Amino acid sequence: MKTKLFLCAFLLLISLSEVFACAVCFGERGSKSSESMAIAIWFLLAAVMAVLAGISAFGFHLWRHERMPLEPHQELAEEDLEKYD
């Protein structure tokens, strides 16, 4: 019996938690704080995406340039010189 009473009281408190929430916790649509938080979230999301885009672009650059043949002056610099001794 006590368990059912406790469960009912707990469910009642959970259902009423939105009534007691302030504008910051509940996210009232017209408040300045919720608008500022939305802007901050979008800014941080854009910052993370910019970093990931930079890493991806650098990886693509490395992938594209690894397949290119060496320049003639680099081939001469990397030539095995042991055969000339």
MOHU-V879391 format. One record per run of one state. SS is the DSSP state (@ for helix, = for strand, . for the rest). FROM is the first residue (numbers start at 0). TO is the last residue. Records with the same first field share a line. If there is no record, write none. Layout:
SS=FROM-TO, FROM-TO
This chain:
.=0-0, 15-21, 26-30, 66-70, 77-80, 84-84
@=1-14, 22-25, 31-65, 71-76, 81-83
